[in-house]
Amino acid sequence: MAETLTSWTGEDVHLADVDRAIAELRAATASEGGQPSLRTSVMTHMAWVPEGWEEAARAALSGMAERHPSRTILLYPAPNAGSNGIDAAVWLECFAVPDVDREICSEVIELHLRGVRAKAPASIVESLLISDLPVFLRWRGEPPWGAQELEQLVGVTDRLIVDSTEWDDLPHPYRNLEGLFDRAAVSDIAWARTSRWRALLASLWPDVADVRVVRVKGTHAQALLIAGWLRSRLGRPDIELEHVDARRLEGIDLDGEPAPFPPGDPPIPSDVLSDELDTFTRNPIYEAAVRGALVEP
């Protein structure tokens, strides 16, 4: 289990204050334990967390630091705060290293961006990114397509992680997402949560090749991506989709026949996000599924 050390907080801070706080917290761990903690970050992990998504964001991040030691930067935009500035909190999450008298520590930085600061996030985070390591960006909710804050952060990001289950008016936002494919590798948690079912459907080959109607009980995003995947893999844009709304993927029928239920349990949110942080390249199968979801048979 992680040990969360005493945090530092500040109002109307400068980024130099944040860097100094990280150094002081690390120095404190060395003085308390006698040995300096190991800094073994493998990435910078950013999360854009609009109002209303705070609890979900923290829950997804819980327990990830040991698996992915990183510098995590949580960005909380408040463009209508009535004042301009940055409020910050910094802490370390440390884990014991077996058979070694040291700890591995990950850094967590919370930045509350007030007023105009919420519109220029890239200039704020660039000095906090760890040089020569990949940058992942988790965007909670539907991105504001074309907005400067999205454009700026995508510009400093290697991989964008979204969850299209959080979006309204699907499949139309997929058209906007498609426009980002050449700028950053994209992961979609809605897609990741279909993996067990996609493996199951693939095992039904060649019987699945002639399917005419796929009926999906799950979220709208999962239904669209399953249909888009089948259309793109089979070269069959004529496959029709019937959607039955549910909070998670509960069943798939092919031409009225229920598909077998895949083995295993659905992964918890932190495990899904953690798996996406293991991926560094574009996923052409997912990209084809997004385009297939936009097809109207």
NORTA-V496626 format. One record per helix or strand of 3 or more residues. SS is the DSSP state (~ for helix, > for strand). FROM is the first residue (numbers start at 0). TO is the last residue. If there is no record, write none. Layout:
<<SS;FROM;TO> <SS;FROM;TO>>
This chain:
<<>;7;9> <~;14;32> <>;43;47> <~;53;60> <>;70;77> <>;84;95> <>;102;113> <~;114;118> <~;120;127> <>;134;138> <~;147;154> <>;158;161> <~;163;165> <~;171;177> <>;184;187> <~;188;191> <~;194;201> <~;206;209> <>;212;217> <~;219;233> <>;239;244> <>;250;253> <~;268;275> <~;283;292>>
